[in-house]
Amino acid sequence: MPIREYTIPGLFVRDHLVPVPLDWSKPDGATIEIFARELCDAARSRETLPLLVFLQGGPGGKAPRPTGGGPSWLAEALKTHRVVLVDQRGTGRSSRIEGATMAAFERGEAAADYLCHFRADSIVADCEHLRKTLFGGVKWETLGQSYGGFLTLTYLSAAPEGLSACYVTGGLAGLDATADDVYRRTYPRVAEKNAHYYSRYPHDRDRIGRIADLLAGNDVRLPDGDRLTVRRLQTVGIDLGMAPGFENIHWLMDEAFSGSAEDRLSDHFLAAVMELTSYDANPLFAVLQEVIYAQGDGATAWAADRIRAEHPAFSEAHRPLQMTGEMMYPWMFQEIRSLRPFRAAVEALAERPRHGRLYNPQRLADNEVPVAAAVYFDDMYVDAALSLETARHVGNVETWVTNEYEHDGVRQSGAVFARLVKMVKKRGGPRA
């Protein structure tokens, strides 16, 4: 039974909270809770509509909350579907993991063991349980954004019988790509984004350099007490791959100094940087960032940090200062307040020599579920070449390669989701 039902302007909402095993290989063991929110057009609440489950980006991302200005894809989907928004385990209202959670573990290895139950295979098992118990086992469609595309490949590997069609936006993972492979491809793309940024805003070359010099020579504190270092400032570049990212960063830097003397950073700037570079809202995004690439033998061993050494332009002393992207570094778990409780666990995860397989190559090759995937040619986070290679090894996949959108294209325009739906329909899908 749903825990509550209600109507907000234009939407009928049904909330669910379901217990599931922490470890799906031990169904009688410890349990956690999974939260799912079901949405449909308020005028169609009694109709039987096709189901669409949204596989959120991440890792460690909770489902979006419906608001009047919600993501464009949601408005488009609600014209035809009943949409299911799932908070992935460990996020939002699904047994959320925070620093206090880590306090229950005396050793980093034990905490790492716990966190290994929050990877793609467990998330897919949760979704299948929801489909069977809440929705009568009816096949559903999936929309996987970014990491949600990784989840889609795991879903197609583990339980394709539950799927009628899959839509993927910026998220076809390399099936055998290691974390090292990923970051060797990522750093050059981030460098290109930096070059484009400074071409658009040439005056920011000197301005950001002055900010970095001030930080390097002074003990500057954020409102929560953390020191703002140059390397932490560089991490705001994670936004460079999103549609409004260049402007977000430019206007942040535009108000960096308090007064024309430029000898003190403004309170506004420090508060904004703290919010952008802290992980109170989604610590698992940092904690599990490299683990999502781990399969079989081999430790990730802080791949982003090791590969960074191959790219000296990302040095803190380089000018113009190069901003980094979706990379997590060991120092973050010492210097960022919200991540410190995870330090021992993340160090243990980084050295773990073996991880379970997330993709089944044979099942993917034999796949019959129609899949339509948007591959963003200039994607900073997910390499387009790796995505196209994956598409060649997964059955029944049709790709749409475009440079019209950045990584967040599906959030920016409902036309992206609409096009993917049309691609599947032209091929006779979704499956009955």
DRENDO-1510 file (C-alpha; in Angstrom, 1 decimal, always signed):
<recs>
REC; n; res; u; v; w
REC; 1; MET; +0.0; +0.0; +0.0 .
REC; 2; PRO; +1.2; +3.5; -0.7 .
REC; 3; ILE; +2.2; +5.5; +2.3 .
REC; 4; ARG; +0.2; +8.5; +1.0 .
REC; 5; GLU; -1.6; +9.9; -2.0 .
REC; 6; TYR; -2.1; +13.5; -2.8 .
REC; 7; THR; -2.5; +16.0; -5.7 .
REC; 8; ILE; -0.3; +19.0; -6.4 .
REC; 9; PRO; -1.0; +21.4; -9.3 .
REC; 10; GLY; -1.5; +19.3; -12.3 .
REC; 11; LEU; -0.1; +16.1; -10.8 .
REC; 12; PHE; -1.5; +13.1; -8.9 .
REC; 13; VAL; +1.2; +11.7; -6.6 .
REC; 14; ARG; +1.5; +8.4; -4.9 .
REC; 15; ASP; +4.4; +7.7; -2.5 .
REC; 16; HIS; +5.8; +4.3; -1.6 .
REC; 17; LEU; +8.3; +3.0; +1.0 .
REC; 18; VAL; +9.3; -0.6; +0.6 .
REC; 19; PRO; +11.7; -2.8; +2.6 .
REC; 20; VAL; +14.3; -4.7; +0.6 .
REC; 21; PRO; +17.4; -6.8; +1.6 .
REC; 22; LEU; +20.6; -4.9; +2.1 .
REC; 23; ASP; +22.3; -7.8; +0.4 .
REC; 24; TRP; +20.1; -9.4; -2.3 .
REC; 25; SER; +22.1; -12.6; -2.0 .
REC; 26; LYS; +20.9; -12.9; +1.6 .
REC; 27; PRO; +17.2; -12.1; +1.3 .
REC; 28; ASP; +16.6; -13.0; +5.0 .
REC; 29; GLY; +19.3; -10.7; +6.3 .
REC; 30; ALA; +19.4; -7.0; +7.2 .
REC; 31; THR; +17.0; -4.7; +5.3 .
REC; 32; ILE; +16.9; -1.2; +4.1 .
REC; 33; GLU; +14.0; +0.9; +2.7 .
REC; 34; ILE; +13.5; +2.1; -0.9 .
REC; 35; PHE; +11.4; +5.2; -1.6 .
REC; 36; ALA; +9.5; +5.6; -4.9 .
REC; 37; ARG; +7.2; +8.4; -6.0 .
REC; 38; GLU; +4.6; +7.6; -8.7 .
REC; 39; LEU; +3.4; +10.5; -10.8 .
REC; 40; CYS; +0.7; +11.0; -13.5 .
REC; 41; ASP; -1.3; +13.8; -15.0 .
REC; 42; ALA; -4.0; +14.6; -12.3 .
REC; 43; ALA; -6.7; +14.3; -15.0 .
REC; 44; ARG; -5.6; +10.7; -15.8 .
REC; 45; SER; -5.1; +9.3; -12.3 .
REC; 46; ARG; -7.6; +6.5; -12.9 .
REC; 47; GLU; -6.3; +5.5; -16.3 .
REC; 48; THR; -4.0; +2.5; -17.0 .
REC; 49; LEU; -0.9; +4.2; -18.5 .
REC; 50; PRO; +2.4; +2.7; -19.6 .
REC; 51; LEU; +5.0; +2.9; -16.8 .
REC; 52; LEU; +8.3; +4.7; -17.2 .
REC; 53; VAL; +10.9; +4.4; -14.4 .
REC; 54; PHE; +13.5; +7.1; -14.3 .
REC; 55; LEU; +17.0; +5.9; -13.6 .
REC; 56; GLN; +18.7; +9.0; -12.1 .
REC; 57; GLY; +22.3; +10.1; -12.8 .
REC; 58; GLY; +24.9; +9.8; -10.2 .
REC; 59; PRO; +26.2; +7.7; -8.5 .
REC; 60; GLY; +24.5; +8.7; -5.4 .
REC; 61; GLY; +21.7; +10.7; -7.0 .
REC; 62; LYS; +18.2; +10.9; -5.6 .
REC; 63; ALA; +15.2; +11.2; -7.9 .
REC; 64; PRO; +14.1; +14.7; -8.9 .
REC; 65; ARG; +11.3; +16.3; -6.9 .
REC; 66; PRO; +8.4; +17.5; -9.0 .
REC; 67; THR; +8.0; +21.2; -9.1 .
REC; 68; GLY; +6.4; +23.7; -11.5 .
REC; 69; GLY; +9.7; +24.2; -13.3 .
REC; 70; GLY; +10.8; +20.5; -13.2 .
REC; 71; PRO; +13.0; +18.8; -15.8 .
REC; 72; SER; +11.7; +19.1; -19.4 .
REC; 73; TRP; +11.7; +15.4; -19.9 .
REC; 74; LEU; +9.2; +14.9; -17.1 .
REC; 75; ALA; +6.6; +17.2; -18.6 .
REC; 76; GLU; +7.0; +15.4; -21.9 .
REC; 77; ALA; +6.7; +11.9; -20.3 .
REC; 78; LEU; +3.6; +12.8; -18.3 .
REC; 79; LYS; +1.7; +13.4; -21.5 .
REC; 80; THR; +1.7; +9.6; -22.1 .
REC; 81; HIS; +3.1; +7.8; -19.1 .
REC; 82; ARG; +2.8; +7.1; -15.4 .
REC; 83; VAL; +6.3; +8.0; -14.2 .
REC; 84; VAL; +8.1; +6.3; -11.3 .
REC; 85; LEU; +10.8; +8.2; -9.6 .
REC; 86; VAL; +13.0; +6.1; -7.4 .
REC; 87; ASP; +15.5; +7.4; -4.8 .
REC; 88; GLN; +18.4; +5.0; -5.4 .
REC; 89; ARG; +19.4; +3.1; -2.2 .
REC; 90; GLY; +21.5; +5.3; +0.1 .
REC; 91; THR; +20.0; +8.6; -1.3 .
REC; 92; GLY; +17.0; +10.8; -0.5 .
REC; 93; ARG; +14.5; +8.9; +1.5 .
REC; 94; SER; +15.9; +5.4; +0.6 .
REC; 95; SER; +17.9; +4.7; +3.8 .
REC; 96; ARG; +20.1; +7.7; +3.1 .
REC; 97; ILE; +23.8; +7.3; +3.8 .
REC; 98; GLU; +25.5; +10.2; +5.6 .
REC; 99; GLY; +28.6; +10.7; +7.7 .
REC; 100; ALA; +26.7; +9.4; +10.7 .
REC; 101; THR; +26.1; +6.1; +8.9 .
REC; 102; MET; +29.9; +5.6; +8.7 .
REC; 103; ALA; +30.2; +6.1; +12.5 .
REC; 104; ALA; +28.6; +2.7; +13.0 .
REC; 105; PHE; +31.7; +1.0; +11.5 .
REC; 106; GLU; +34.9; +0.6; +13.5 .
REC; 107; ARG; +37.0; -0.4; +10.4 .
REC; 108; GLY; +37.2; +1.0; +6.9 .
REC; 109; GLU; +36.9; -2.5; +5.5 .
REC; 110; ALA; +33.6; -3.1; +7.2 .
REC; 111; ALA; +32.3; +0.2; +5.9 .
REC; 112; ALA; +33.5; -0.6; +2.4 .
REC; 113; ASP; +31.7; -4.0; +2.6 .
REC; 114; TYR; +28.5; -2.1; +3.4 .
REC; 115; LEU; +29.0; +0.4; +0.6 .
REC; 116; CYS; +29.5; -2.4; -2.0 .
REC; 117; HIS; +25.8; -3.1; -1.6 .
REC; 118; PHE; +25.0; +0.3; -3.1 .
REC; 119; ARG; +26.2; -0.4; -6.6 .
REC; 120; ALA; +24.3; -0.8; -9.9 .
REC; 121; ASP; +23.5; -4.5; -9.4 .
REC; 122; SER; +21.7; -3.8; -6.1 .
REC; 123; ILE; +19.9; -0.8; -7.5 .
REC; 124; VAL; +18.5; -2.9; -10.4 .
REC; 125; ALA; +17.4; -5.6; -8.0 .
REC; 126; ASP; +15.5; -2.9; -6.0 .
REC; 127; CYS; +13.8; -1.7; -9.2 .
REC; 128; GLU; +12.7; -5.2; -10.1 .
REC; 129; HIS; +11.3; -5.7; -6.7 .
REC; 130; LEU; +9.3; -2.5; -7.0 .
REC; 131; ARG; +8.0; -3.5; -10.4 .
REC; 132; LYS; +6.8; -6.9; -9.2 .
REC; 133; THR; +5.4; -5.9; -5.8 .
REC; 134; LEU; +3.9; -2.4; -6.5 .
REC; 135; PHE; +3.0; -2.6; -10.2 .
REC; 136; GLY; +1.9; -6.2; -10.7 .
REC; 137; GLY; +4.9; -7.3; -12.7 .
REC; 138; VAL; +3.9; -5.2; -15.7 .
REC; 139; LYS; +6.9; -4.5; -18.0 .
REC; 140; TRP; +8.1; -0.9; -17.8 .
REC; 141; GLU; +10.1; +1.5; -19.9 .
REC; 142; THR; +13.3; +3.1; -18.4 .
REC; 143; LEU; +14.8; +6.5; -19.0 .
REC; 144; GLY; +18.5; +6.4; -17.9 .
REC; 145; GLN; +20.3; +9.7; -17.6 .
REC; 146; SER; +24.1; +9.6; -17.3 .
REC; 147; TYR; +24.8; +7.0; -14.6 .
REC; 148; GLY; +21.2; +5.9; -15.3 .
REC; 149; GLY; +22.5; +4.6; -18.6 .
REC; 150; PHE; +25.1; +2.5; -16.7 .
REC; 151; LEU; +22.1; +1.1; -14.7 .
REC; 152; THR; +20.3; +0.4; -17.9 .
REC; 153; LEU; +23.1; -1.8; -19.1 .
REC; 154; THR; +23.1; -3.6; -15.8 .
REC; 155; TYR; +19.3; -4.0; -16.0 .
REC; 156; LEU; +19.5; -5.4; -19.5 .
REC; 157; SER; +22.2; -7.8; -18.3 .
REC; 158; ALA; +20.3; -9.0; -15.2 .
REC; 159; ALA; +16.5; -8.8; -15.8 .
REC; 160; PRO; +15.6; -7.8; -19.4 .
REC; 161; GLU; +12.3; -9.6; -19.0 .
REC; 162; GLY; +11.1; -6.7; -16.9 .
REC; 163; LEU; +11.7; -4.1; -19.7 .
REC; 164; SER; +9.6; -3.1; -22.6 .
REC; 165; ALA; +11.9; -0.3; -23.9 .
REC; 166; CYS; +14.9; +1.7; -22.7 .
REC; 167; TYR; +15.9; +5.3; -23.4 .
REC; 168; VAL; +19.4; +6.4; -22.5 .
REC; 169; THR; +20.8; +10.0; -22.5 .
REC; 170; GLY; +24.5; +10.5; -22.2 .
REC; 171; GLY; +25.0; +7.2; -20.4 .
REC; 172; LEU; +26.3; +4.3; -22.5 .
REC; 173; ALA; +29.2; +3.1; -20.4 .
REC; 174; GLY; +32.2; +1.3; -21.8 .
REC; 175; LEU; +31.5; -2.3; -21.1 .
REC; 176; ASP; +35.1; -3.2; -20.2 .
REC; 177; ALA; +36.5; +0.3; -19.6 .
REC; 178; THR; +38.5; +0.5; -16.4 .
REC; 179; ALA; +38.6; +3.7; -14.3 .
REC; 180; ASP; +42.1; +4.3; -15.8 .
REC; 181; ASP; +40.6; +4.1; -19.3 .
REC; 182; VAL; +37.9; +6.5; -18.4 .
REC; 183; TYR; +40.1; +9.2; -16.9 .
REC; 184; ARG; +42.7; +9.0; -19.7 .
REC; 185; ARG; +39.9; +9.9; -22.0 .
REC; 186; THR; +38.3; +12.4; -19.7 .
REC; 187; TYR; +41.2; +14.8; -18.9 .
REC; 188; PRO; +41.7; +15.8; -22.5 .
REC; 189; ARG; +38.0; +16.6; -22.9 .
REC; 190; VAL; +38.1; +18.7; -19.7 .
REC; 191; ALA; +41.1; +20.5; -21.1 .
REC; 192; GLU; +39.1; +21.3; -24.2 .
REC; 193; LYS; +36.2; +22.6; -22.1 .
REC; 194; ASN; +38.6; +24.9; -20.3 .
REC; 195; ALA; +40.0; +26.2; -23.5 .
REC; 196; HIS; +36.5; +26.9; -24.8 .
REC; 197; TYR; +35.6; +28.6; -21.5 .
REC; 198; TYR; +38.6; +30.9; -21.6 .
REC; 199; SER; +37.9; +31.7; -25.3 .
REC; 200; ARG; +34.4; +32.8; -24.3 .
REC; 201; TYR; +35.6; +34.7; -21.2 .
REC; 202; PRO; +39.2; +35.8; -21.9 .
REC; 203; HIS; +39.2; +38.2; -19.0 .
REC; 204; ASP; +38.7; +35.3; -16.6 .
REC; 205; ARG; +42.2; +34.0; -17.3 .
REC; 206; ASP; +43.7; +36.7; -15.2 .
REC; 207; ARG; +40.8; +36.9; -12.8 .
REC; 208; ILE; +40.8; +33.3; -11.8 .
REC; 209; GLY; +44.6; +33.4; -11.7 .
REC; 210; ARG; +44.4; +36.2; -9.1 .
REC; 211; ILE; +41.9; +34.2; -7.1 .
REC; 212; ALA; +44.2; +31.2; -7.1 .
REC; 213; ASP; +47.2; +33.3; -6.1 .
REC; 214; LEU; +45.3; +34.7; -3.2 .
REC; 215; LEU; +44.3; +31.3; -2.0 .
REC; 216; ALA; +47.8; +29.9; -2.4 .
REC; 217; GLY; +49.2; +32.6; -0.2 .
REC; 218; ASN; +46.6; +32.9; +2.4 .
REC; 219; ASP; +44.5; +30.7; +4.8 .
REC; 220; VAL; +41.0; +31.4; +3.4 .
REC; 221; ARG; +38.2; +29.7; +5.2 .
REC; 222; LEU; +34.7; +28.8; +3.9 .
REC; 223; PRO; +31.7; +29.5; +6.1 .
REC; 224; ASP; +31.8; +25.9; +7.4 .
REC; 225; GLY; +35.4; +26.2; +8.5 .
REC; 226; ASP; +37.0; +24.3; +5.7 .
REC; 227; ARG; +40.0; +25.9; +4.1 .
REC; 228; LEU; +39.5; +26.9; +0.5 .
REC; 229; THR; +42.5; +25.7; -1.4 .
REC; 230; VAL; +43.4; +26.1; -5.1 .
REC; 231; ARG; +42.7; +22.4; -5.8 .
REC; 232; ARG; +39.3; +22.7; -4.2 .
REC; 233; LEU; +38.6; +25.8; -6.3 .
REC; 234; GLN; +39.5; +23.8; -9.4 .
REC; 235; THR; +36.7; +21.3; -8.7 .
REC; 236; VAL; +34.0; +23.9; -9.6 .
REC; 237; GLY; +34.9; +22.9; -13.2 .
REC; 238; ILE; +32.6; +19.9; -12.8 .
REC; 239; ASP; +30.0; +22.2; -14.1 .
REC; 240; LEU; +31.8; +22.8; -17.4 .
REC; 241; GLY; +30.0; +19.9; -19.1 .
REC; 242; MET; +26.5; +21.2; -18.4 .
REC; 243; ALA; +24.5; +23.5; -20.6 .
REC; 244; PRO; +24.6; +26.5; -18.2 .
REC; 245; GLY; +28.0; +25.6; -16.8 .
REC; 246; PHE; +30.1; +28.2; -18.5 .
REC; 247; GLU; +27.8; +31.0; -17.3 .
REC; 248; ASN; +27.5; +29.6; -13.8 .
REC; 249; ILE; +31.2; +29.6; -13.4 .
REC; 250; HIS; +31.7; +33.0; -15.0 .
REC; 251; TRP; +29.2; +34.8; -12.8 .
REC; 252; LEU; +30.6; +33.1; -9.8 .
REC; 253; MET; +34.1; +34.5; -10.6 .
REC; 254; ASP; +32.6; +37.8; -11.5 .
REC; 255; GLU; +31.7; +38.5; -7.9 .
REC; 256; ALA; +34.7; +36.8; -6.3 .
REC; 257; PHE; +36.4; +39.9; -4.8 .
REC; 258; SER; +35.0; +42.2; -2.2 .
REC; 259; GLY; +35.8; +45.6; -3.6 .
REC; 260; SER; +38.2; +46.9; -6.3 .
REC; 261; ALA; +41.3; +46.3; -4.2 .
REC; 262; GLU; +40.9; +42.5; -4.9 .
REC; 263; ASP; +42.6; +41.6; -1.7 .
REC; 264; ARG; +39.7; +39.8; -0.1 .
REC; 265; LEU; +37.2; +37.3; -1.4 .
REC; 266; SER; +33.5; +38.2; -0.9 .
REC; 267; ASP; +31.3; +36.4; +1.5 .
REC; 268; HIS; +28.9; +35.6; -1.4 .
REC; 269; PHE; +31.7; +33.9; -3.3 .
REC; 270; LEU; +32.9; +31.9; -0.4 .
REC; 271; ALA; +29.3; +30.7; +0.4 .
REC; 272; ALA; +28.7; +29.8; -3.2 .
REC; 273; VAL; +32.0; +27.8; -3.5 .
REC; 274; MET; +31.2; +26.0; -0.3 .
REC; 275; GLU; +27.8; +24.9; -1.6 .
REC; 276; LEU; +29.2; +23.9; -5.0 .
REC; 277; THR; +32.2; +21.9; -3.6 .
REC; 278; SER; +30.6; +20.3; -0.5 .
REC; 279; TYR; +28.8; +17.0; -0.6 .
REC; 280; ASP; +26.2; +17.2; +2.1 .
REC; 281; ALA; +23.4; +16.6; -0.4 .
REC; 282; ASN; +25.0; +13.6; -2.1 .
REC; 283; PRO; +28.2; +12.2; -0.5 .
REC; 284; LEU; +27.8; +8.9; -2.4 .
REC; 285; PHE; +28.5; +10.8; -5.6 .
REC; 286; ALA; +32.1; +11.3; -4.4 .
REC; 287; VAL; +32.4; +8.0; -2.5 .
REC; 288; LEU; +31.3; +5.7; -5.3 .
REC; 289; GLN; +32.5; +7.7; -8.3 .
REC; 290; GLU; +35.4; +5.4; -9.2 .
REC; 291; VAL; +33.7; +2.2; -8.0 .
REC; 292; ILE; +31.1; +2.4; -10.7 .
REC; 293; TYR; +33.8; +1.4; -13.2 .
REC; 294; ALA; +35.2; -1.5; -11.1 .
REC; 295; GLN; +34.5; -5.0; -12.4 .
REC; 296; GLY; +36.4; -8.2; -11.9 .
REC; 297; ASP; +40.1; -8.1; -10.9 .
REC; 298; GLY; +42.0; -4.9; -10.2 .
REC; 299; ALA; +41.8; -2.0; -7.7 .
REC; 300; THR; +40.8; +1.4; -8.9 .
REC; 301; ALA; +43.6; +2.8; -6.7 .
REC; 302; TRP; +42.6; +6.5; -7.0 .
REC; 303; ALA; +42.6; +6.4; -10.8 .
REC; 304; ALA; +41.7; +10.1; -11.3 .
REC; 305; ASP; +44.5; +11.2; -9.0 .
REC; 306; ARG; +47.1; +9.0; -10.7 .
REC; 307; ILE; +46.1; +9.9; -14.3 .
REC; 308; ARG; +46.1; +13.6; -13.3 .
REC; 309; ALA; +49.9; +13.3; -12.9 .
REC; 310; GLU; +50.0; +12.6; -16.7 .
REC; 311; HIS; +48.5; +16.0; -17.4 .
REC; 312; PRO; +50.7; +18.7; -15.8 .
REC; 313; ALA; +48.5; +21.5; -17.1 .
REC; 314; PHE; +46.1; +20.6; -14.3 .
REC; 315; SER; +48.7; +21.6; -11.7 .
REC; 316; GLU; +47.6; +24.2; -9.1 .
REC; 317; ALA; +50.4; +26.4; -10.3 .
REC; 318; HIS; +49.5; +26.4; -14.0 .
REC; 319; ARG; +48.1; +29.5; -15.5 .
REC; 320; PRO; +45.6; +29.9; -16.8 .
REC; 321; LEU; +44.3; +27.7; -14.0 .
REC; 322; GLN; +42.7; +24.6; -15.4 .
REC; 323; MET; +39.5; +23.5; -13.7 .
REC; 324; THR; +38.9; +19.8; -13.2 .
REC; 325; GLY; +35.7; +17.8; -13.9 .
REC; 326; GLU; +34.0; +14.7; -12.5 .
REC; 327; MET; +37.1; +13.5; -10.7 .
REC; 328; MET; +37.5; +12.6; -7.0 .
REC; 329; TYR; +40.8; +12.8; -5.2 .
REC; 330; PRO; +42.1; +11.4; -1.9 .
REC; 331; TRP; +42.6; +14.8; -0.4 .
REC; 332; MET; +38.9; +15.6; -0.7 .
REC; 333; PHE; +38.2; +13.0; +2.0 .
REC; 334; GLN; +40.6; +14.9; +4.3 .
REC; 335; GLU; +39.7; +18.5; +3.5 .
REC; 336; ILE; +36.0; +18.5; +2.9 .
REC; 337; ARG; +34.0; +18.4; +6.1 .
REC; 338; SER; +31.1; +16.3; +4.7 .
REC; 339; LEU; +33.4; +13.7; +3.2 .
REC; 340; ARG; +35.8; +13.2; +6.2 .
REC; 341; PRO; +33.7; +10.5; +7.8 .
REC; 342; PHE; +34.0; +8.4; +4.6 .
REC; 343; ARG; +37.8; +8.5; +4.4 .
REC; 344; ALA; +38.6; +5.0; +5.8 .
REC; 345; ALA; +35.8; +3.4; +3.7 .
REC; 346; VAL; +36.9; +5.1; +0.5 .
REC; 347; GLU; +40.5; +4.2; +1.0 .
REC; 348; ALA; +39.5; +0.6; +1.5 .
REC; 349; LEU; +37.3; +0.7; -1.6 .
REC; 350; ALA; +40.1; +2.1; -3.7 .
REC; 351; GLU; +42.4; -0.8; -2.7 .
REC; 352; ARG; +39.8; -3.5; -3.0 .
REC; 353; PRO; +41.3; -6.0; -5.5 .
REC; 354; ARG; +38.1; -7.5; -6.9 .
REC; 355; HIS; +34.6; -6.4; -7.7 .
REC; 356; GLY; +31.5; -8.1; -9.0 .
REC; 357; ARG; +30.7; -7.9; -12.7 .
REC; 358; LEU; +28.0; -5.4; -13.6 .
REC; 359; TYR; +27.5; -6.3; -17.3 .
REC; 360; ASN; +26.8; -9.6; -19.0 .
REC; 361; PRO; +28.4; -9.3; -22.5 .
REC; 362; GLN; +26.5; -12.3; -23.9 .
REC; 363; ARG; +23.1; -11.3; -22.7 .
REC; 364; LEU; +23.7; -7.7; -23.9 .
REC; 365; ALA; +24.8; -9.0; -27.4 .
REC; 366; ASP; +21.5; -11.1; -27.5 .
REC; 367; ASN; +19.4; -8.2; -26.2 .
REC; 368; GLU; +15.9; -7.9; -27.8 .
REC; 369; VAL; +14.6; -5.0; -25.7 .
REC; 370; PRO; +14.5; -1.9; -28.0 .
REC; 371; VAL; +17.0; +0.7; -26.8 .
REC; 372; ALA; +17.3; +4.3; -28.1 .
REC; 373; ALA; +20.3; +6.2; -26.9 .
REC; 374; ALA; +21.3; +9.9; -27.2 .
REC; 375; VAL; +25.1; +10.1; -27.5 .
REC; 376; TYR; +26.3; +13.7; -26.9 .
REC; 377; PHE; +29.3; +14.1; -29.2 .
REC; 378; ASP; +31.0; +16.8; -26.9 .
REC; 379; ASP; +30.0; +15.1; -23.6 .
REC; 380; MET; +32.6; +15.9; -21.0 .
REC; 381; TYR; +31.7; +13.1; -18.7 .
REC; 382; VAL; +30.9; +10.0; -20.8 .
REC; 383; ASP; +33.2; +9.4; -23.8 .
REC; 384; ALA; +31.2; +9.4; -27.0 .
REC; 385; ALA; +33.6; +6.9; -28.7 .
REC; 386; LEU; +33.2; +4.4; -25.8 .
REC; 387; SER; +29.4; +4.9; -26.0 .
REC; 388; LEU; +29.4; +4.0; -29.7 .
REC; 389; GLU; +31.6; +1.0; -29.1 .
REC; 390; THR; +29.2; -0.2; -26.5 .
REC; 391; ALA; +26.3; +0.3; -28.9 .
REC; 392; ARG; +28.0; -1.9; -31.4 .
REC; 393; HIS; +28.2; -4.7; -28.8 .
REC; 394; VAL; +24.6; -4.5; -27.5 .
REC; 395; GLY; +21.7; -5.9; -29.5 .
REC; 396; ASN; +18.8; -3.8; -30.7 .
REC; 397; VAL; +20.4; -0.4; -29.9 .
REC; 398; GLU; +19.9; +2.6; -32.0 .
REC; 399; THR; +22.0; +5.7; -31.4 .
REC; 400; TRP; +21.4; +9.4; -32.1 .
REC; 401; VAL; +24.7; +11.2; -32.1 .
REC; 402; THR; +24.4; +15.0; -31.6 .
REC; 403; ASN; +26.4; +18.1; -30.6 .
REC; 404; GLU; +23.2; +20.1; -30.1 .
REC; 405; TYR; +23.2; +19.4; -26.4 .
REC; 406; GLU; +25.5; +19.1; -23.5 .
REC; 407; HIS; +25.4; +16.2; -21.0 .
REC; 408; ASP; +22.2; +17.5; -19.4 .
REC; 409; GLY; +20.3; +17.8; -22.7 .
REC; 410; VAL; +17.3; +15.7; -21.5 .
REC; 411; ARG; +16.8; +18.1; -18.6 .
REC; 412; GLN; +17.1; +21.1; -20.9 .
REC; 413; SER; +14.6; +20.1; -23.6 .
REC; 414; GLY; +11.7; +17.7; -23.7 .
REC; 415; ALA; +12.5; +17.2; -27.4 .
REC; 416; VAL; +15.3; +14.8; -26.4 .
REC; 417; PHE; +13.0; +12.3; -24.7 .
REC; 418; ALA; +10.4; +12.7; -27.4 .
REC; 419; ARG; +12.9; +11.9; -30.1 .
REC; 420; LEU; +14.0; +8.7; -28.3 .
REC; 421; VAL; +10.4; +7.6; -27.9 .
REC; 422; LYS; +9.8; +8.1; -31.6 .
REC; 423; MET; +12.9; +6.1; -32.5 .
REC; 424; VAL; +11.6; +3.1; -30.5 .
REC; 425; LYS; +8.1; +3.4; -31.9 .
REC; 426; LYS; +9.5; +3.4; -35.5 .
REC; 427; ARG; +11.1; +0.0; -34.7 .
REC; 428; GLY; +7.8; -1.4; -33.4 .
REC; 429; GLY; +8.4; -0.9; -29.7 .
REC; 430; PRO; +7.9; -0.9; -26.8 .
REC; 431; ARG; +7.6; -4.6; -26.3 .
REC; 432; ALA; +4.2; -5.9; -25.1 .
</recs>
